[in-house]
Amino acid sequence: MIAIAAICLFIILPLTMVGAVFGRNISGTPAPPCRVNPVPRQIPEKKWFMEPSFIVLAGGVLPFGSVFIEMYFIFTSFWAYKIYYVYGFMFLVYLILVTVTICITIVCIYFLLNSEDYRWQWTSFLSAASTGFYILPIRYLLFHIQDKNVRIVFKQYFILLTCFVFSLGFGIMCGTFGYLASRIFIYKIYATVKID
């Protein structure tokens, strides 16, 4: 108990204070790359496939497809208590996932901006994070099909919770990559705009 109190007092508390001071002093105001009108424009009507809700759902399909097989082996080794030993290939699949997520998110945001919709921030995060949405039901259903001893209640909760935690973490990771790539893309394309 004393060790936990010491960790809280001497590590967590000082790091929180230092982080608060740095966050307050360094953040500043955002500097857009070109002049921005303070009055938001009205967003024109667009086709159903240019709506942010469809872009969010469609944005996670390809990143999910790029890691589907490798996740099968990871979950099989985790649930069947086997040793996973192909870390080099998993790192290669991770790099493919990052590349596909960045490219798909930039394409989604480009389509959104072409339809004159300026609300790109949450759309960029959610279109990449929707990969985690695809992971949850498919992983859970595949394990139910594969395992015949699913009637055990504890095992069902364990599988459901591990799927949920993995999907949430995976979605946050992919969403972060998508948002950062979209932000860099937006700043690059709008830095070249010349307003007379």
Number of C-alpha atoms within 10 A of each C-alpha: 5 7 8 8 11 11 11 13 12 10 11 12 12 12 13 11 11 11 12 11 11 11 11 10 9 8 8 8 6 6 8 11 14 13 12 8 7 6 6 8 10 9 11 8 11 12 7 10 12 17 16 22 14 12 24 22 17 17 28 27 19 16 26 21 14 17 17 16 11 15 16 14 14 17 18 16 14 13 15 10 9 11 10 13 10 11 9 9 11 17 11 11 18 15 12 15 19 17 14 20 29 24 15 22 31 24 16 25 28 17 17 22 15 11 16 15 20 14 13 19 14 12 24 31 25 28 30 36 31 26 30 27 19 19 23 19 14 13 19 17 11 11 17 15 9 10 11 8 10 14 10 8 10 10 13 16 11 12 18 17 14 17 20 19 13 15 22 19 14 19 24 19 17 26 27 19 21 31 25 16 18 26 16 11 15 18 14 12 10 13 13 10 11 8 6 3
